[in-house]
């Protein structure tokens, strides 16, 4: 801020408006080079999210992992186990860098997320086993385990929260599923309290995807091709997210949530994911500028983060008071024959499949590197 207390950059203005800026990327190189620390200092970054796609790109595009892979090649270890070792070390390293943020914000920010494997997305028991393994191995208070919001994932979310694991719920597209996610979190907190676990140490965010909704809806609108359809392009994602925020404020102001808050529980903040624009005709900061409100997280790829820093137009709260307009957008889509439920189900199915493909690519990349390292030892 300058001497008058005015934010000097758009990212500072975004933070002052109540939005926590998280980086949707992580790599060993980013940690070792000091780049993550730079983004914390210069771009108001206060958290990190990861996923299998991010790690596949990191390991496949850098030699920063060669030393660790070479060391592990001398052991009787599978490529899956090496992936676990590489990714958990990165997350632990990033969590250590962000620990001062975690401490300074009393646990609100300073978090790093790591995802359970997509193969477990439809198996609640396997998801819980993997979530426990990740949490115990990394052993940092500021690490979220990411669990997808499939039907089975919702069951696993309750079970994980109930044993004190902090969870980033990912791949949320629809409002009905989001309501189920909130219920799963509150139920988990109730069970944790019954088990004597201090609720103050349990946190959660609910990752609501934005631009992917527009990509799928706009594809269907373009197929219709009418003037009414063209007028609705690139409006569904923001409308959907604004209705999610309304649900967040309503549910966490209710009696059930307030009873838990009196016991020390924290709210489950909404997190806007998939906030990089996919349509080049759109303003590259649109999904950041249109979703500003207190108590939310916006996780951004670095390209979007830099765009916000360079020319973002942060106008204060842009979410609240927009529910009627948002409902109108969804109603107009329905009149054109575009089913909200079909769109969100499609996106969930595709989201799980994409992360599974990235996981396979990551394991294949590591397997090839392991083989090379073992051949060099012979």
C-alpha positions, -999 to +999 in steps of 0.1 A: +000+000+000+011+036-005+011+062+022-026+069+018-035+033+024-044+026-012-034-007-028-005-003-052-012-033-073-044-051-085-033-083-066-030-063-034-065-048-041-078-083-046-064-095-013-078-064+004-112-073-009-111-106+010-099-129-018-071-153-010-048-156-040-034-191-045-011-203-073-024-232-093+010-247-100+040-262-084+073-277-094+107-286-079+123-258-099+098-233-086+108-242-051+145-244-055+148-212-076+130-191-050+102-183-075+075-194-051+089-171-025+090-143-050+053-147-059+044-147-022+064-114-017+054-097-050+021-111-061+002-116-028+002-154-032-009-171+000-014-207-011-007-234-037-029-260-054-016-289-074-031-318-094-018-347-115-017-326-146+005-300-129+029-327-116+030-345-150+041-312-166+066-305-138+084-339-139+083-342-176+096-308-183+125-304-159+157-322-149+152-309-113+139-344-103+168-364-118+189-366-087+160-379-065+150-404-092+185-416-096+188-422-058+155-441-058+165-462-088+189-481-065+160-493-044+134-520-052+106-494-058+079-490-083+072-460-105+040-453-085+061-452-053+086-428-069+057-405-080+045-405-044+080-396-032+085-368-057+051-352-053+050-354-015+085-338-013+074-309-035+043-304-014+062-306+019+088-281+005+061-256-006+043-261+028+074-251+046+078-220+025+042-210+031+043-219+069+049-182+079+017-172+060-001-201+077+011-189+111+004-152+104-032-158+093-039-183+121-044-211+096-067-193+071-041-193+044-006-207+038-020-240+024-007-264-002-030-291-017-022-326-030-047-348-047-056-384-042-052-405-073-081-404-098-083-442-098-098-439-064-124-413-074-153-437-073-141-457-043-147-441-009-126-465+011-096-463-012-098-425-012-098-424+026-068-448+028-048-427+003-059-394+020-046-408+054-013-419+038-007-385+022-015-366+053+006-388+076+036-389+052+038-352+045+030-344+081+025-306+078-004-287+094-009-266+063-015-294+037-049-301+022-057-335+007-077-330-024-107-353-028-130-351-058-167-344-053-180-376-068-208-394-051-182-417-035-159-388-028-185-371-008-186-401+015-148-401+018-148-363+026-170-369+057-148-398+068-116-378+063-129-347+082-141-370+110-105-381+117-091-346+115-078-345+079-081-311+063-096-314+028-097-295-004-128-308-022-122-306-059-141-310-092-174-294-080-195-282-109-231-283-098-251-267-070-267-299-058-234-315-054-220-284-037-248-287-012-239-323-006-202-313-001-212-287+026-233-313+043-204-338+042-181-312+058-205-304+086-212-341+092-175-348+094-170-320+119-199-333+141-182-368+141-148-353+148-163-334+178-179-366+191-145-383+188-128-355+209-109-339+180-102-302+183-122-286+155-100-256+153-073-276+135-096-288+107-100-267+076-116-272+042-121-254+009-146-263-017-132-260-053-159-248-076-148-249-113-157-219-134-143-217-170-149-254-177-186-247-173-185-220-199-165-242-223-191-270-222-222-247-222-208-225-250-201-255-271-238-264-268-249-228-274-228-226-306-245-257-319-279-240-314-265-209-332-295-185-325-292-149-314-306-159-280-279-186-277-251-162-287-262-137-260-257-164-233-221-173-243-196-171-214-222-163-188-230-197-173-197-202-154-199-169-135-236-173-128-231-207-114-202-196-092-223-166-078-251-189-069-226-212-052-214-182-031-250-174-021-253-210-010-221-207+010-232-176+029-267-191+036-255-225+047-228-213+070-251-187+086-275-216+095-281-230+130-261-262+123-230-244+112-232-218+140-234-246+166-202-260+152-186-226+150-193-222+187-172-254+192-143-239+173-151-251+138-140-231+107-162-223+076-155-242+044-145-214+021-154-215-016-124-218-040-127-206-076-108-231-097-104-232-135-101-194-136-079-191-167-100-182-197-103-208-224-119-185-250-092-161-264-120-135-272-126-130-235-107-106-211-080-128-196-088-116-161-126-120-164-130-149-140-110-131-113-127-097-116-162-110-117-159-133-086-146-110-059-161-114-024-149-118+012-139-153+024-132-168-010-101-183-026-091-179-063-065-203-075-048-191-107-022-204-132+007-180-133-004-166-166-036-154-151-019-142-119+005-121-140-024-107-161-043-097-129-011-080-115-005-062-148-039-050-157-066-064-134-096-042-127-106-050-091-138-032-083-146-046-049-174-071-042-188-084-076-207-114-064-234-105-039-267-091-050-265-109-083-286-140-075-316-130-096-295-124-127-277-157-122-309-177-119-321-159-151-290-171-170-296-208-160-334-204-167-326-191-202-303-220-209-330-244-199-354-227-223-329-234-251-329-271-241-295-271-223-297-292-192-278-280-163-277-315-148-264-330-180-237-303-183-224-307-147-225-345-149-205-344-182-179-321-166-175-343-136-170-374-157-145-356-180-127-340-150-120-374-134-109-388-168-085-360-175-068-363-141-066-401-146-049-396-179-025-371-164-017-396-136-010-423-162+013-399-181+031-390-149+037-426-139+049-434-175+073-405-174+088-415-141+090-452-152+110-442-182+133-420-161+137-449-136+147-473-163+172-448-177+187-444-142+189-481-136+206-487-169+232-462-160+239-481-129+246-513-147 
